[in-house]
Amino acid sequence: MLSMARIDCIKEKQAEGRTVTEIAEIVGVDRKTVRKYMGQEDFSPRSPTVSERASKLDRYKPEIDGWLSGDRRNWYKQRHTARRIHRRLQERYGEEYTCSYPLVQRYVKQVRQRLQEDRTGFQELVWHAGEAQVDFGEVACDGPEGVSRRSLLVLYLPHSNAGFDQLYDGETAECVVEGLQEIFRHLGGVPTRLVFDNATGVGRRVSETVRYAELFLRFKAHCGFRVTFCNPDAGHEKGAVEAKVGYERRNRFVPVPYVDDDAVFNRSLLERAGVDFDRPHYRKGRPIRELLEEDRAALLPLPEKPFEACRYERVKTDGYGKFCLDGCHHYATSPEHSQAQLYVRIGARTVEPLDAEGRPLHTYRRRFGKTRTDSLHPRATLPRLIRSPGAWPNSQLRETLGPDLRAEMDLLDRTGLREVLRTLDDLGSRFGFETALQALEEASRAGRLQQSTVEVLALRISTLGLLAEPSPGPDLAVYDRMLLGKEADVHADR
């Protein structure tokens, strides 16, 4: 092989327009060699390769590889050592086997390095602006039902180290979709890629196949982001978001907060997220707020239409008009819907059985967990109570009323009680059950439970509000002057 200096000389003479024969005479090489280098265009340095020399162990290497590969399924205390391999080969091949123990020892070490049995360590990942990690964590919250463990959805932007939270009772696809949509709106855009753990609520990666929950797949198509699932047993790929979950738990949920309205509390979580964004990034040294603007600049635009974070499921009710979700949570419709099939709208926080026209019969708070629950909307009992008012003393509707209204209705006879219940049922379908119940309470305070009074109150509550000042109306003085003449001015002076 020619030296690089002589090759360079050939290329220089070629640039001068010399012929192959002339260049061969000047450099002192064969014309075939000159043609070879004149036609060569790539002179980039190549990675040096070490050619292995033939070894007496070559014929035994496939067998050794098989033993060492099989060892990966065995208990680590019962695996082949280099000495055991050497002795097995001696026992199997006898005098035919002439390899030395050091030769076997060196080869076993090479194979184990190749199989990475003795290596540990993580690859440091590079996160670009606009990419995000998503995970759930568990937090304790106080509320009307006492202290309970709840799920905190955290979206973490590794580029800026900014995190955003939303609180839910479960970790279903409906919770993930609703929470992400609220965070996207707060950010003003959609991350280009979301990285998830193997979360069943979103989807699951099995080997190289990813199976998404249908609702999340619809949301993914709606927003246009890409999704990546962490590799199995690769905690370092989402260690940053898990650390962020711990940070949010320590800084946002200590002391244990009281949460009586999830929507209000979640809005406050997003508003308070930027409180500590003035601190520097733990590695880059720049303020988180400044890096977050780079994240925002890389986000995809928000979709024009909001996504409805719910799914529809067809269920069958039992003889009491109840249906079951998630195997243990029972919700009531009404007796007239017993032994029927109907659709249910299931959201992150609510469950709504629908009538034939798709209108909600009732709205229940969605229940989570593995313990049986029974949810019964007071209005679901109205049709049966109207037909059988004798069940009033033991009805759930009675327990939901204020003490004064309850006592007054207890004194009614069957006919009077039936009329009040019909009024409540009618106005509930027109103005909403809560509005009708409030109107009934107000009518009771006034001592007038007649349908006309309750209806007027329900109309006012649903439009102006009960405490709104009445409108002054038109000025009627012109009619006074027309009808009363001068007497109108006398009345006006008074």
C-alpha positions in Angstrom: 0.0 0.0 0.0 1.3 3.4 -1.0 2.1 6.0 1.6 -0.3 9.0 1.8 2.4 11.3 0.6 2.8 9.4 -2.7 -1.0 9.2 -3.1 -1.2 12.9 -2.6 1.5 13.4 -5.3 -0.6 11.3 -7.7 -3.7 13.5 -7.1 -1.6 16.7 -7.5 -0.3 15.5 -10.9 -3.7 14.4 -11.9 -5.0 18.0 -11.1 -2.2 19.3 -13.3 -3.5 17.3 -16.2 -0.7 14.8 -16.5 -1.3 11.4 -18.1 -1.2 8.1 -16.4 2.1 7.2 -17.9 3.7 10.5 -16.9 2.5 10.2 -13.3 3.7 6.6 -13.1 7.2 7.6 -14.2 7.3 10.6 -11.8 6.0 8.7 -8.7 7.7 5.4 -9.6 4.7 3.1 -9.4 2.8 0.9 -11.8 0.2 2.5 -14.1 -2.6 0.2 -12.6 -1.8 1.7 -9.2 -1.9 5.2 -10.6 -5.3 4.5 -12.2 -6.6 3.1 -8.9 -5.8 6.3 -6.9 -6.8 8.6 -9.7 -10.3 7.1 -9.6 -10.6 7.1 -5.8 -12.7 9.9 -4.4 -13.0 9.1 -0.7 -9.9 9.3 1.4 -11.6 9.5 4.8 -9.8 7.6 7.5 -11.3 4.2 8.2 -11.8 2.5 11.6 -8.9 0.1 12.1 -10.0 -3.5 12.4 -8.2 -6.3 14.2 -8.3 -9.6 12.4 -8.5 -12.5 14.7 -5.9 -15.2 14.3 -6.9 -18.8 14.1 -7.1 -20.4 17.6 -7.1 -23.9 18.7 -10.2 -23.0 20.7 -12.2 -22.0 17.5 -13.9 -25.4 17.1 -15.1 -25.4 20.7 -16.4 -21.8 20.8 -20.0 -22.5 19.6 -20.3 -25.0 22.4 -18.9 -22.6 25.0 -21.2 -19.8 23.7 -24.2 -22.1 24.2 -23.2 -23.0 27.8 -22.7 -19.3 28.8 -25.9 -18.2 27.1 -27.9 -20.9 28.9 -26.4 -19.8 32.2 -28.4 -16.5 32.0 -31.5 -18.5 32.9 -29.8 -20.2 35.9 -29.2 -19.1 39.5 -26.1 -17.0 39.6 -24.4 -19.4 42.0 -24.8 -22.3 39.6 -23.2 -21.0 36.5 -20.2 -22.1 34.5 -16.8 -20.8 35.5 -13.9 -20.8 33.0 -12.3 -23.7 34.9 -15.5 -25.7 34.8 -15.8 -25.1 31.1 -12.2 -26.2 30.6 -12.8 -29.4 32.6 -16.0 -30.3 30.7 -14.1 -29.9 27.4 -11.3 -32.2 28.7 -13.9 -34.8 29.9 -15.8 -34.7 26.6 -12.9 -34.7 24.1 -10.1 -36.3 26.0 -6.7 -36.2 24.4 -8.2 -34.5 21.3 -8.6 -31.4 23.4 -5.3 -29.6 23.7 -6.2 -26.0 24.7 -4.8 -24.4 27.8 -6.8 -23.1 30.7 -5.6 -19.4 30.2 -6.9 -19.6 26.6 -10.3 -20.7 27.8 -10.3 -18.1 30.6 -9.6 -15.2 28.1 -12.4 -16.3 25.8 -15.0 -16.7 28.6 -14.2 -13.1 29.7 -14.7 -11.8 26.2 -18.1 -13.6 25.9 -19.3 -12.3 29.2 -18.4 -8.8 28.3 -20.3 -9.2 25.1 -23.4 -10.5 26.9 -23.1 -7.6 29.4 -23.7 -9.9 32.3 -21.3 -8.0 34.5 -22.1 -4.5 33.3 -24.5 -2.0 34.9 -25.2 1.6 34.2 -27.7 3.9 32.5 -27.7 5.9 29.3 -28.1 9.6 29.9 -31.0 10.7 27.8 -31.3 14.0 26.0 -34.7 15.7 26.1 -35.6 18.3 23.6 -37.9 21.3 24.0 -41.5 20.4 23.8 -41.2 16.8 24.9 -42.9 15.6 28.1 -43.1 12.7 30.6 -46.4 11.7 32.2 -46.9 9.7 35.4 -49.3 9.2 38.3 -48.3 9.5 42.0 -50.3 8.9 45.2 -51.1 11.7 47.5 -53.2 12.1 50.7 -56.1 14.6 50.7 -58.7 15.6 53.3 -62.3 16.1 52.2 -66.0 15.8 53.1 -65.5 12.0 53.4 -62.3 12.3 55.5 -58.6 11.7 54.6 -58.1 9.4 51.6 -55.4 8.5 49.1 -55.9 10.0 45.7 -54.0 10.0 42.3 -52.0 12.9 41.1 -51.4 13.2 37.4 -48.1 14.9 36.7 -46.9 16.2 33.3 -43.1 17.0 33.4 -41.1 18.9 30.8 -37.5 17.7 31.2 -36.0 20.4 29.1 -37.1 23.1 31.5 -37.7 21.0 34.7 -41.3 22.5 34.9 -44.1 20.3 36.2 -47.9 20.6 36.2 -50.4 18.6 38.2 -54.1 17.5 38.3 -55.8 15.6 41.0 -58.2 12.6 40.4 -59.7 9.7 42.2 -58.4 7.1 39.7 -55.9 6.5 36.9 -58.2 5.6 34.0 -58.0 6.8 30.5 -60.7 9.3 31.2 -58.7 10.8 34.0 -55.5 11.0 31.9 -57.3 12.6 28.9 -59.1 15.2 31.0 -56.1 16.1 33.0 -53.8 16.4 30.0 -56.3 18.5 28.2 -56.5 21.0 31.1 -52.7 21.2 31.3 -52.4 21.7 27.5 -54.8 24.6 27.7 -52.8 26.1 30.5 -49.5 25.7 28.6 -51.1 27.1 25.4 -50.0 24.1 23.3 -49.5 20.4 23.0 -46.2 18.6 23.6 -44.7 17.0 20.6 -44.1 13.7 22.4 -45.4 12.1 25.6 -43.5 9.4 27.4 -45.5 7.0 29.6 -44.9 4.2 31.9 -46.7 0.9 31.0 -49.9 2.4 32.4 -53.0 0.4 31.8 -55.2 3.4 31.7 -53.5 4.7 28.6 -52.2 1.6 26.9 -49.7 -1.1 27.3 -46.5 -2.1 25.5 -46.0 -5.9 25.1 -42.6 -6.6 23.5 -42.7 -4.3 20.4 -46.5 -4.1 20.2 -48.4 -1.2 21.8 -52.1 -1.5 22.5 -53.8 1.8 23.3 -57.0 2.4 25.2 -59.5 3.5 22.5 -60.3 6.8 24.3 -56.6 7.7 24.5 -56.0 6.7 20.9 -58.8 9.1 19.9 -57.3 11.9 22.0 -53.8 11.2 20.5 -55.3 11.6 17.0 -57.2 14.7 18.1 -54.1 16.5 19.4 -51.4 15.1 17.1 -48.7 14.2 19.6 -46.5 11.2 19.5 -46.3 8.6 22.3 -43.5 6.5 23.6 -43.7 3.8 26.3 -40.7 3.1 28.6 -38.8 -0.1 28.2 -39.5 -2.8 30.7 -37.2 -2.7 33.7 -35.8 0.7 32.6 -36.8 3.0 35.5 -34.1 5.5 34.5 -36.2 6.4 31.4 -38.9 8.0 33.7 -36.9 8.6 36.8 -37.1 12.3 36.3 -40.9 12.4 36.3 -41.0 10.2 39.4 -38.7 12.6 41.1 -41.0 15.4 40.1 -44.0 13.5 41.5 -42.2 13.4 44.9 -41.3 17.1 44.6 -44.9 18.1 43.9 -46.1 15.8 46.8 -43.8 17.5 49.3 -44.4 21.0 48.2 -48.1 21.1 47.2 -49.6 18.5 49.6 -47.8 19.3 52.9 -49.7 19.9 55.0 -52.5 17.7 53.8 -54.9 20.0 51.9 -58.7 20.0 52.3 -60.3 19.5 48.9 -64.1 19.9 48.6 -64.2 20.9 44.9 -61.9 19.1 42.6 -62.3 21.5 39.7 -61.5 24.6 41.8 -58.5 22.8 43.4 -57.1 21.7 40.1 -57.3 25.2 38.7 -55.3 26.4 41.8 -52.7 23.7 41.1 -52.1 25.1 37.6 -52.1 28.7 38.9 -49.6 27.9 41.6 -47.3 25.8 39.4 -45.2 28.9 38.4 -44.4 30.0 41.9 -41.0 28.3 41.9 -40.2 28.7 38.2 -37.7 31.5 39.0 -35.3 29.0 40.6 -32.4 27.8 38.3 -32.5 24.5 36.5 -30.6 21.9 38.5 -28.1 21.4 35.6 -28.4 24.2 33.1 -28.2 27.0 35.6 -30.8 29.1 33.8 -34.2 29.9 35.3 -36.9 27.4 34.8 -39.3 30.1 33.6 -36.9 31.1 30.8 -36.4 27.5 29.7 -40.2 27.0 29.8 -40.6 29.6 27.2 -38.4 27.5 24.9 -40.7 24.5 25.7 -43.7 26.6 24.8 -42.2 27.7 21.5 -41.8 24.1 20.5 -45.3 23.0 21.4 -47.9 22.0 18.8 -50.9 24.3 18.4 -54.0 23.5 20.5 -56.7 21.7 18.5 -59.6 24.0 17.4 -62.2 21.9 19.1 -62.1 20.6 22.7 -62.0 16.9 23.2 -64.8 15.2 25.2 -63.0 13.1 27.8 -65.6 10.4 28.1 -66.6 7.0 26.8 -70.0 5.4 26.2 -70.8 1.9 27.4 -74.0 -0.1 27.0 -75.2 -1.7 30.2 -78.1 -3.8 31.4 -80.1 -2.8 34.6 -81.4 -5.2 37.2 -84.8 -5.5 38.6 -84.3 -2.3 40.7 -83.1 -0.3 37.7 -79.4 -0.5 38.8 -76.4 -1.1 36.6 -72.8 -2.0 37.6 -69.5 -0.6 36.4 -65.9 -1.8 37.0 -67.3 -5.0 38.6 -68.3 -3.4 42.0 -69.8 0.0 41.6 -73.6 0.1 41.3 -75.6 3.1 40.1 -79.4 3.5 40.0 -81.6 4.8 37.2 -85.3 4.5 38.1 -87.7 1.6 38.5 -89.2 2.1 35.0 -85.8 1.4 33.6 -85.5 -2.0 35.3 -84.4 -5.0 33.2 -83.4 -2.6 30.4 -80.4 -1.9 28.2 -79.2 1.7 28.0 -76.1 3.7 27.4 -74.0 5.3 30.1 -71.6 8.3 29.6 -68.5 7.6 31.7 -66.2 10.6 32.4 -63.2 11.2 34.7 -65.5 12.3 37.6 -69.1 11.5 36.6 -71.3 8.7 35.5 -74.5 9.6 33.6 -77.1 7.0 32.5 -78.8 8.3 29.3 -82.4 8.0 28.1 -83.3 7.0 24.5 -82.7 10.6 23.3 -79.2 10.7 24.8 -80.2 13.0 27.7 -78.8 12.3 31.2 -81.2 10.7 33.6 -79.0 11.4 36.6 -75.4 12.6 37.2 -73.4 10.5 39.7 -69.9 11.0 41.1 -67.8 8.3 39.6 -66.6 5.7 42.2 -63.2 4.1 42.1 -61.6 1.2 44.1 -62.3 -2.4 44.6 -64.9 -2.1 47.4 -68.6 -2.3 46.5 -70.4 1.0 46.4 -74.1 1.9 45.7 -75.1 5.3 44.3 -78.7 6.3 44.2 -79.9 9.7 43.0 -82.8 11.0 45.1 -84.8 11.8 41.9 -84.5 8.1 40.8 -87.0 7.2 43.6 -89.6 9.8 42.6 -91.7 7.7 40.2 -92.0 4.9 42.7 -92.8 7.3 45.6 -95.5 9.0 43.5 -97.2 5.6 43.0 -96.5 4.4 46.5 -96.3 7.5 48.9 -96.5 5.1 51.8 -92.7 4.4 51.3 -92.0 8.1 52.1 -90.8 7.6 55.7 -88.0 5.2 54.6 -87.0 6.9 51.3 -83.6 8.3 50.5 -85.2 11.4 49.1 -86.6 12.2 52.6 -83.1 12.0 54.1 -81.7 14.6 51.6 -84.3 17.3 52.6 -83.7 20.0 55.1 -85.3 19.4 58.6 -88.1 22.0 58.2 -89.2 20.8 54.7 -89.0 17.2 55.9 -91.1 17.8 58.9 -93.7 19.7 56.8 -94.0 16.9 54.3 -94.2 14.3 57.0 -97.5 15.9 58.1 -99.1 15.7 54.6 -101.7 13.1 53.8 -101.1 10.6 50.9 -102.9 12.9 48.4 -101.0 16.1 49.5 -97.7 14.2 49.6 -98.3 12.8 46.1 -99.0 16.3 44.7 -95.8 17.8 46.1 -93.8 14.8 44.8 -95.3 15.3 41.3 -94.4 19.0 41.4 -90.8 18.1 42.3 -90.6 15.5 39.5 -92.1 17.9 36.9 -89.9 20.9 37.8 -86.9 18.7 38.2 -87.2 17.6 34.5 -87.7 21.2 33.4 -85.2 23.2 35.6 -83.0 20.5 37.1 -83.4 18.6 40.3 -81.3 20.8 42.4 -83.2 23.9 41.3 -86.5 22.3 41.9 -85.4 21.1 45.4 -84.2 24.7 46.3 -87.6 26.1 45.1 -89.4 23.6 47.3 -87.3 24.6 50.3 -88.1 28.3 49.7 -91.8 27.6 49.3 -91.8 25.7 52.5 -90.2 28.7 54.4 -93.0 30.9 53.0 -95.6 28.3 54.1 -96.9 27.7 50.6 -96.2 24.4 48.9 -98.7 24.9 46.1 -97.4 24.0 42.6 -97.8 27.6 41.3 -95.6 29.0 44.0 -92.9 26.4 43.6 -93.0 26.8 39.8 -92.5 30.6 40.0 -89.6 30.2 42.5 -87.9 27.6 40.3 -88.3 29.9 37.2 -86.8 32.8 39.1 -83.9 30.7 40.5 -83.0 29.4 37.1 -83.1 32.8 35.4 -82.5 35.9 37.6 -81.5 34.1 40.8 -83.4 34.1 44.0 -81.6 37.1 45.6 -81.6 39.3 42.5 -83.2 42.8 42.8 -86.4 43.0 40.8 -86.4 45.1 37.7 -88.0 48.6 38.1 -89.9 48.0 34.9 -91.2 50.7 32.6 -92.2 54.3 33.7 -96.0 54.4 34.0 -96.2 58.1 34.9 -97.3 58.9 31.3 -100.4 56.8 31.8 -101.1 58.5 35.1 -101.1 61.9 33.5 -103.3 60.6 30.6 -105.9 59.1 32.9 -105.8 61.3 35.9 -104.8 64.7 34.4 -103.9 67.2 37.1 -104.5 64.8 39.8 -101.4 62.8 38.6 -99.2 65.8 39.4 -100.7 66.1 42.9 -100.0 62.4 43.5 -96.5 62.8 42.2 -95.8 65.7 44.6 -96.9 63.6 47.5 
